[in-house]
Every structure is written in structure tokens, then in C-alpha cells.
């Protein structure tokens, strides 16, 4: 009897140690902390250009997010290192006994080290280039400051290569115009995959579906751009398997900028006007259909991500040919307001973050909640239409 009791106790302890993911049915608002509920947000009249429409979102409260480091900032400073799984040797910081080493890189795994004294914010959809294949981050997460190597879940967005182009991953080399309507300087940054590609990584979590969507979007972009491109640029678009290289192509960037730049500048000006009203995100419609929403904990955080987010939305608009009407303010409000679903999956790293995925009728929503000291709020909420 005693041995059976000990065995039962051991099993319970093991299950407790492994149970970082649980399924429940609940509201999107965090169980603990100060995270805003979707009903607290207000959707404003839209800004549109061509077939792309964004509805600004304001919140009753803004949270202190200046401590968070973005992936772009970390890669640019060299404080964040991303490398193939298996290249961990020599990167460990505090362990006296080396962790298990692997000599073979894996398509869906990368290793990240945050050497900064600030916590790192990663968003699903951000693309890192280099290594053996370009990859897209599969899930929002927070990496603590001065971290040991972290195992990242990623998806390949370059199916035609498995030869190392560099030891470490970096930004794509994409340049973004400054946020002011008058132009100005430029900054380097990672790409944000367009919503249809983000959806396959975040929602379906299936490498084959990510590859299929990448090919589909590359082919669509080729049709849209290649006819008016120079022979050299057209050949480059057709020949590469790299999603990032297609999006960095000169003619593709010009096509995307035709849609993105007016909205970027208009909304950047609007953000300044709405700073006191705490502009924190957008609901996105293409060809009159609501497809996506990104909402942040602060105006400051939204401004840091806005240049690459708007190009992500614009890329979707460029390759979407279906005709539609105009999305209404009521539709945008209804989309953002409905956050209750049939199933909720929570993955938590105690003291760091909680990631919540909600599966509802016709949508999936994702909330990243910071559990770091003096936080306890939703840093980023994304929602996709299905």
C-alpha cells in the first residue's frame, strides 16, 4: 500500500511539473492582473486607401511598456542572438554543466539568447533571415533579460534552401520610412509576415500549410508585380523561394508602399492626435472583409511596431483580388468585441508571461500577458478571422 501511495504521489508531482498548458473555457481577460477586456476598447472611424481599411482602436488606459525590448532593437544592437538549434555550445551563461548539445539543425526550432538587461518581446509573424532557412516566429512570447538560450518554436518561410548563409539570424535589411508624413530617416527592421501567413503559423501551427501559403502569396505577388517590373527584378521574384526576398524586391516594395504609405502617414498623424485618448491598435479590413486585429498595451508600443505592421496589411491587400463592399464601423466593433470562444488554451512560463489562445466561432484570438514584476497586463492581443 505504501509503495502504491508513493507511486501515485510521484506521478502527481510529475504531472504538476509538466502541466504548463491547460484547456479551459473562459473570457479573454487575464485571470489575474490588470489586462483590459475587449469591451473596454473603442473603435474609431476608418482610414482607407485602395482596398485596405484600418479602424483605429483606443483604450481607457495605457500601460508602461518602455522597458520591453523589440526584436528589431535587439538584433540591431547585437544584444539579441538568434541561431540554429544545435549551435548552443559556448552560448550558455550561468550553467556549470553544459546542456545537451545537438549537431543537427531543425526546421521548426531556433535558439535565442537575450543578452540585454531588458525583457524581449517577440511577436508571432516576425521574420528572421539567415541560418539554413529564413524563419517566422510562431507565437508571441516574452524572453527575460540576460536569458540563457531559449528554444523558439518557428516555421520556415524559405522552403527551397537548407544551406547555411550565416551563423546567426538577423533583420531582413528592410528599410522603413520614418513615421512622419514629411519623410525623413530610415531604420532597419525585420519583416512582419502578412496576415494570411501569420494565420498559418499562429493558428494552424502546421509547417506544410505555412509553406503552401508562402508559395501561394509569392505566386500572387509575382502576378501583381512582375508584369511592370524590370526583367532582372521579375526574374528575381520568380526564381527565389524566400518569402523575405520577394517582399524586399524593389518592385514589390514599391507596390506595397503605394498602399501602405498613405495609411501609415495618416494613422501616424492620428496617433499623435489620439495620444491622450490612448490609441493602441487597429482592426483591419481588406476588400470590405474584416480579417485581423492587433492591439497593444500602450500607444508607445503600437508606434514601435506600426511601420512593419502596416506593410504586412498592405501586402495582403496587394495580392487580394476578390471584390467586396466596405467594412462598417459596426462590423469592426463587433469583431473586436467578440472574444469568448468554445475553447481556451493557456501556456504559461511562471513569472514571465502567459499566452492564451481562444478558438471561437469564425475566429481565433491570442493574448500575451506579462507576468513580470509590476506588470500583469496584456502586452499584445491579436485576432484573426477564419
C-alpha positions, 0 to 999 in steps of 0.5 A: 500500500505504501509503495502504491501511495508513493507511486501515485504521489510521484506521478502527481508531482510529475504531472504538476511539473509538466502541466504548463498548458491547460484547456479551459473555457473562459473570457479573454481577460487575464485571470489575474492582473490588470489586462483590459477586456475587449469591451473596454476598447473603442473603435474609431472611424476608418482610414482607407486607401485602395482596398485596405481599411484600418479602424483605429482602436483606443483604450481607457488606459495605457500601460508602461511598456518602455522597458520591453525590448523589440526584436528589431532593437535587439538584433540591431544592437547585437544584444539579441542572438538568434541561431540554429538549434544545435549551435548552443555550445559556448552560448550558455551563461550561468550553467556549470554543466553544459546542456545537451548539445545537438549537431543537427539543425531543425526546421521548426526550432531556433535558439535565442539568447537575450543578452540585454538587461531588458525583457524581449518581446517577440511577436508571432509573424516576425521574420528572421533571415539567415541560418539554413532557412529564413524563419517566422516566429510562431507565437508571441512570447516574452524572453527575460533579460540576460536569458540563457538560450531559449528554444523558439518554436518557428516555421520556415518561410524559405522552403527551397534552401537548407544551406547555411548563409550565416551563423546567426539570424538577423533583420531582413535589411528592410528599410522603413520610412520614418513615421512622419508624413514629411519623410525623413530617416530610415531604420532597419527592421525585420519583416512582419509576415502578412496576415494570411501567413501569420494565420498559418503559423499562429493558428494552424501551427502546421509547417506544410500549410505555412509553406503552401501559403508562402508559395501561394502569396509569392505566386500572387505577388509575382502576378501583381508585380512582375508584369511592370517590373524590370526583367532582372527584378521579375526574374528575381521574384520568380526564381527565389523561394524566400518569402523575405526576398520577394517582399524586399524586391524593389518592385514589390516594395514599391507596390506595397508602399503605394498602399501602405504609405498613405495609411501609415502617414495618416494613422501616424498623424492620428496617433499623435492626435489620439495620444491622450485618448490612448490609441493602441491598435487597429482592426483591419479590413481588406476588400470590405472583409474584416480579417485581423486585429492587433492591439497593444498595451500602450500607444508607445508600443503600437508606434514601435511596431506600426511601420512593419505592421502596416506593410504586412496589411498592405501586402495582403491587400496587394495580392487580394483580388476578390471584390467586396463592399466596405467594412462598417464601423459596426462590423469592426466593433463587433469583431473586436468585441467578440472574444469568448470562444468554445475553447481556451488554451493557456501556456504559461512560463511562471513569472514571465508571461502567459499566452492564451489562445481562444478558438471561437466561432469564425475566429481565433484570438491570442493574448500575451500577458506579462507576468513580470514584476509590476506588470500583469497586463496584456502586452499584445492581443491579436485576432484573426478571422477564419 
